[in-house]
Amino acid sequence: MTALTAQMSSPSGAWRLYIVDGTPDWPTFRWERSGPVPTVAERRAVLADLGYEMVPGADWSWIEDSRDPDDDSTPVLLIAAVAVRSRGAVPA
């Protein structure tokens, strides 16, 4: 079973968690708040509701992005990512 990536960002103020699974309609959850950042426990519960779990030993990592990569004065967009798999998947 190949690991997928779950990502979380807040491009429009509210936090959104989504599974990058190669389909046109990624499994997604949206928190209707801009802060605080959803806790790891909240993210884990949402992953479970979407049918996924973190790969054992995986940790969330954060990167910075920009709405306009050619203009470093635009607001920073934070993106969190973690490796996930379908719940109950047996490691290969």
C-alpha positions as CSV (number, residue, x, y, z in Angstrom):
1,M,0.0,0.0,0.0
2,T,1.5,3.3,-1.1
3,A,1.2,6.1,1.3
4,L,-0.8,9.2,0.3
5,T,-0.4,12.7,1.6
6,A,-2.8,14.6,3.8
7,Q,-2.4,18.4,3.7
8,M,-3.9,21.2,5.7
9,S,-3.9,24.9,4.9
10,S,-6.1,28.0,5.4
11,P,-6.1,29.8,2.1
12,S,-9.4,31.6,2.8
13,G,-9.2,31.9,6.6
14,A,-10.8,28.6,7.6
15,W,-8.6,25.6,8.0
16,R,-9.0,22.8,5.4
17,L,-7.7,19.3,5.5
18,Y,-7.6,17.2,2.3
19,I,-6.2,13.9,1.1
20,V,-4.1,14.2,-2.1
21,D,-5.3,10.9,-3.7
22,G,-5.1,11.5,-7.4
23,T,-8.9,11.9,-7.9
24,P,-10.6,15.1,-9.1
25,D,-12.5,15.4,-5.8
26,W,-10.1,15.0,-2.9
27,P,-11.6,13.9,0.4
28,T,-11.8,17.2,2.3
29,F,-12.9,18.6,5.7
30,R,-13.2,22.2,6.6
31,W,-13.1,23.7,10.1
32,E,-15.3,26.8,10.2
33,R,-12.7,28.9,12.1
34,S,-9.5,30.7,11.2
35,G,-7.8,30.0,14.6
36,P,-6.5,28.3,16.5
37,V,-4.7,25.9,14.3
38,P,-6.5,22.5,14.5
39,T,-4.7,20.2,17.1
40,V,-3.1,17.0,16.1
41,A,-5.9,15.1,17.9
42,E,-8.5,17.1,15.8
43,R,-6.6,16.3,12.6
44,R,-6.4,12.6,13.6
45,A,-10.2,12.4,14.2
46,V,-10.9,14.1,10.8
47,L,-8.6,11.6,9.1
48,A,-10.4,8.8,10.7
49,D,-13.8,10.2,9.6
50,L,-12.4,10.4,6.1
51,G,-11.3,6.8,6.3
52,Y,-7.5,7.4,6.7
53,E,-4.9,7.2,9.4
54,M,-1.4,8.6,9.8
55,V,1.3,6.2,8.7
56,P,3.0,4.8,11.8
57,G,6.0,7.0,12.7
58,A,4.9,9.9,10.5
59,D,4.9,13.5,11.8
60,W,3.2,16.6,10.5
61,S,5.6,19.0,8.7
62,W,5.0,22.6,7.8
63,I,6.1,24.6,4.8
64,E,5.6,28.1,3.6
65,D,4.1,29.0,0.3
66,S,3.1,32.2,-1.3
67,R,0.0,33.2,-3.3
68,D,2.4,34.7,-5.8
69,P,5.8,32.9,-5.9
70,D,7.3,35.8,-7.9
71,D,6.3,38.4,-5.3
72,D,7.8,37.9,-1.8
73,S,5.6,40.7,-0.4
74,T,2.4,38.6,-0.8
75,P,0.9,36.9,2.3
76,V,2.5,33.6,3.4
77,L,0.4,30.5,3.1
78,L,1.3,27.7,5.6
79,I,0.8,24.1,4.5
80,A,1.0,21.2,6.8
81,A,1.5,17.7,5.4
82,V,1.7,14.1,6.7
83,A,1.9,10.6,5.2
84,V,-1.4,8.7,5.5
85,R,-2.9,5.4,4.5
86,S,-6.4,3.9,4.3
87,R,-7.6,2.9,7.8
88,G,-6.8,-0.7,8.5
89,A,-4.3,-1.0,5.6
90,V,-1.6,-3.6,6.2
91,P,1.9,-2.4,5.6
92,A,3.6,-4.0,2.5
